[in-house]
Amino acid sequence: MGKRSVSIVVPALNEELTIGKFVDWCKEGLASAGVDGEVLIIDSSSDKTAEIAASHGARVIKVPRSGL
């Protein structure tokens, strides 16, 4: 069986204070587990969450904010 690959999918809303450390933590976990993968942030923020996440190596999908 080949190497496994996973996506860690996380919704985010105005998380610029913590998103960089979170993405780093996820990537460290993937590496220590020997798993290929990506961190995918689904972002509806009005702050710099998307830019920070991308700068830490996450893939970011911007979506409009919606209600419940």
Helices and strands as residue ranges (DSSP letters): E 5-12, H 19-33, E 36-43, H 49-55, E 59-62
